[in-house]
């Protein structure tokens, strides 16, 4: 997949943020924490570029999951993931 030439703006940006949050939630439901963490970080980076009016267009359920629920499990206070060791 080729990278986009122009950054997203307006309704397309809001739609992409919603899509990324939903993808992160689906990874969360599938217990795929590494992929969930990556998608959540991308969604949060895009979410932080939105204006207040654009943030209000994101469904509340998605906003709550992104800011609070996922912060509980992926926040800075959590121990970062470690690489798997080989059993000896």
DOPADREN-330975 format. One record per residue: x, y, z of N, C-alpha, C in turn; residue in three letters. Coordinates in steps of 0.02 Angstrom, whole numbers, padded with zeros to 5 digits, always signed. Layout:
<senus>
XYZXYZXYZALA/...
</senus>
This chain:
<senus>
+00042-00059+00000+00000+00000+00000+00045+00062+00000UNK/+00032+00107-00046+00073+00167-00052+00052+00219+00000UNK/+00100+00259+00021+00085+00312+00069+00048+00368+00034UNK/+00006+00403+00071-00033+00458+00043+00013+00517+00030UNK/-00002+00553-00024+00037+00612-00041+00017+00671+00004UNK/-00047+00680+00015-00072+00737+00053-00101+00714+00119UNK/-00089+00753+00172-00119+00734+00237-00195+00741+00235UNK/-00228+00700+00275-00301+00702+00278-00325+00766+00313UNK/-00382+00791+00292-00412+00849+00324-00487+00840+00327UNK/-00519+00879+00369-00592+00881+00373-00624+00815+00389UNK/-00677+00799+00351-00716+00738+00364-00675+00675+00353UNK/-00628+00677+00306-00587+00618+00294-00543+00602+00354UNK/-00518+00654+00387-00477+00644+00447-00518+00614+00504UNK/-00578+00640+00514-00623+00613+00566-00639+00540+00552UNK/-00653+00525+00489-00669+00456+00469-00610+00410+00481UNK/-00549+00433+00466-00490+00392+00476-00477+00380+00551UNK/-00488+00430+00593-00480+00421+00665-00529+00368+00690UNK/-00591+00373+00669-00642+00323+00690-00622+00254+00668UNK/-00598+00248+00606-00578+00183+00579-00520+00154+00620UNK/-00471+00195+00636-00413+00170+00674-00433+00149+00745UNK/-00478+00186+00776-00501+00167+00843-00538+00100+00840UNK/-00580+00092+00789-00617+00029+00782-00569-00030+00769UNK/-00518-00019+00729-00469-00072+00717-00433-00089+00782UNK/-00413-00038+00820-00380-00051+00884-00425-00090+00931UNK/-00489-00073+00932-00536-00110+00975-00544-00182+00953UNK/-00543-00193+00887-00550-00262+00863-00488-00303+00883UNK/-00428-00272+00880-00368-00306+00903-00373-00319+00978UNK/-00400-00271+01015-00408-00279+01087-00454-00339+01102UNK/-00509-00343+01066-00556-00398+01077-00525-00465+01059UNK/-00478-00465+01012-00445-00526+00991-00384-00542+01034UNK/-00372-00502+01086-00316-00511+01132-00248-00505+01097UNK/-00246-00463+01046-00183-00450+01009-00157-00383+01034UNK/-00125-00383+01092-00106-00321+01125-00054-00280+01088UNK/-00006-00313+01056+00046-00276+01020+00016-00237+00962UNK/-00026-00269+00923-00058-00235+00867-00105-00181+00892UNK/-00140-00194+00946-00186-00145+00976-00147-00083+00998UNK/-00091-00093+01029-00050-00037+01052-00028+00007+00994UNK/-00007-00024+00940+00015+00014+00881-00041+00054+00850UNK/-00098+00022+00840-00156+00056+00810-00181+00111+00856UNK/-00181+00098+00921-00204+00149+00969-00159+00210+00966UNK/-00093+00199+00962-00047+00255+00958-00058+00296+00895UNK/-00070+00262+00838-00084+00299+00776-00149+00337+00781UNK/-00200+00305+00809-00265+00339+00816-00259+00399+00863UNK/-00222+00392+00917-00214+00446+00965-00176+00504+00934UNK/-00125+00488+00893-00087+00542+00860-00132+00582+00813UNK/-00174+00547+00775-00221+00582+00731-00274+00619+00771UNK/-00298+00588+00825-00350+00619+00866-00325+00685+00895UNK/-00262+00687+00914-00235+00748+00943-00227+00805+00893UNK/-00233+00790+00828-00229+00843+00777-00298+00873+00763UNK/-00351+00842+00789-00419+00866+00775-00435+00930+00814UNK/-00480+00969+00786-00506+01027+00822-00561+01003+00869UNK/-00584+01048+00913-00636+01029+00961-00700+01008+00925UNK/-00719+01043+00872-00779+01025+00835-00772+00957+00801UNK/-00713+00943+00776-00702+00878+00744-00702+00822+00796UNK/-00675+00835+00854-00676+00785+00907-00747+00768+00928UNK/-00791+00818+00926-00861+00806+00943-00896+00762+00892UNK/-00869+00757+00831-00899+00714+00780-00882+00640+00790UNK/-00830+00627+00829-00812+00557+00845-00864+00530+00894UNK/-00892+00471+00881-00942+00443+00928-00913+00438+00999UNK/-00954+00453+01047-00931+00455+01117-00902+00388+01139UNK/-00931+00334+01117-00906+00268+01137-00834+00258+01115UNK/-00817+00282+01056-00749+00275+01031-00701+00322+01068UNK/-00724+00383+01082-00682+00430+01119-00666+00404+01189UNK/-00716+00377+01222-00706+00352+01290-00656+00294+01289UNK/-00664+00248+01241-00617+00192+01238-00547+00217+01226UNK/-00538+00263+01180-00472+00287+01162-00438+00323+01221UNK/-00475+00365+01256-00444+00406+01308-00438+00371+01375UNK/-00489+00334+01396-00489+00309+01464-00474+00234+01469UNK/-00514+00194+01437-00507+00122+01444-00439+00099+01420UNK/-00419+00121+01362-00354+00098+01336-00297+00129+01375UNK/-00306+00188+01404-00253+00219+01444-00240+00177+01507UNK/-00292+00145+01532-00284+00103+01592-00234+00046+01578UNK/-00237+00019+01518-00195-00039+01502-00131-00021+01464UNK/-00131+00035+01428-00073+00052+01387-00040+00118+01407UNK/-00059+00145+01464-00032+00210+01485+00041+00207+01504UNK/+00069+00265+01518+00140+00271+01535+00157+00236+01601UNK/+00108+00228+01645+00122+00196+01709+00129+00120+01703UNK/+00112+00092+01646+00116+00020+01636+00187-00001+01617UNK/+00204-00062+01633+00268-00090+01614+00267-00102+01538UNK/+00318-00081+01502+00317-00091+01429+00323-00165+01412UNK/+00299-00184+01352+00304-00255+01333+00377-00275+01325UNK/+00390-00338+01339+00458-00364+01334+00461-00415+01278UNK/+00520-00428+01254+00527-00479+01202+00523-00548+01234UNK/+00499-00595+01195+00493-00663+01221+00561-00696+01222UNK/+00574-00731+01277+00637-00767+01284+00629-00838+01260UNK/+00685-00867+01239+00683-00937+01220+00688-00980+01282UNK/+00650-01033+01284+00653-01079+01341+00716-01121+01335UNK/+00750-01130+01391+00812-01169+01390+00800-01238+01418UNK/
</senus>
